[in-house]
Amino acid sequence: MNAHPRLDDRDRDVLERVLMELPAHIRSKGQANYGPGAIPDYGPMERLVAEVRSFSACLKLDGGILSIICPPELNIVAHELWIDDVSVAGTSVIFSATGINRQPMTITIGRSLLDQLVSDVGLSALKGRHLEVLLPANATAGPHRILHPNQIEWLN
C-alpha cells in the first residue's frame, strides 16, 4: 500500500501499519477497498475528467437558457492567470487578471458561484491569487463569463 507522497517516511509507515492491521472485512472491495500493492494508474480517469471539464467552457447562457455550444474545431485550454484586481457589478464579481503570457484578461463570475468555490475568503483576499480558467485557446481580453465551477481551478 502506498500512502500520500507528502507524508514523511515515519508518518507514512505508521499510517500504513495501522491501515493494514485493520480486519480484512473492513479492507475488502465492498468496504474501504484497499490493500497492499501498487497504486492503480489513474491517468485515463484524469484525462477523462479534464475532457469533461473542458466542455464546461462551451456553456452559453442566453436569456435564461443554458446550452452547450462546442464546435469540433474549438480548442479549449487552461489559461493561467493572476488576479490583479477584484470588483463587484451587481451580482457579478469581475477579476482583472494577467495571463502567463502577460496579456490582460477580464473574468466575470456570479457571486453565488464564486461563493461555492471560495466561500471562506473575502473578495480582497483574491487579489494576487493564481488560477486556471478553461476558455477557448484563442480567447481575447474578454470579458469571459464563468458559468460552471469546473471552468475555474484555484492554484493557490
C-alpha positions, 0 to 999 in steps of 0.5 A, a space after each residue: 500500500 502506498 500512502 500520500 507522497 507528502 507524508 514523511 517516511 515515519 508518518 507514512 509507515 505508521 499510517 500504513 501499519 495501522 491501515 493494514 492491521 485493520 480486519 480484512 472485512 473492513 479492507 475488502 472491495 465492498 468496504 474501504 477497498 484497499 490493500 497492499 500493492 501498487 497504486 492503480 494508474 489513474 491517468 485515463 480517469 484524469 484525462 477523462 475528467 479534464 475532457 469533461 471539464 473542458 466542455 464546461 467552457 462551451 456553456 452559453 447562457 442566453 436569456 435564461 437558457 443554458 446550452 452547450 455550444 462546442 464546435 469540433 474545431 474549438 480548442 479549449 485550454 487552461 489559461 493561467 492567470 493572476 488576479 490583479 484586481 477584484 470588483 463587484 457589478 451587481 451580482 457579478 464579481 469581475 477579476 482583472 487578471 494577467 495571463 502567463 503570457 502577460 496579456 490582460 484578461 477580464 473574468 466575470 463570475 456570479 457571486 453565488 458561484 464564486 461563493 461555492 468555490 471560495 466561500 471562506 475568503 473575502 473578495 480582497 483576499 483574491 487579489 494576487 491569487 493564481 488560477 486556471 480558467 478553461 476558455 477557448 485557446 484563442 480567447 481575447 481580453 474578454 470579458 469571459 463569463 464563468 458559468 460552471 465551477 469546473 471552468 475555474 481551478 484555484 492554484 493557490 
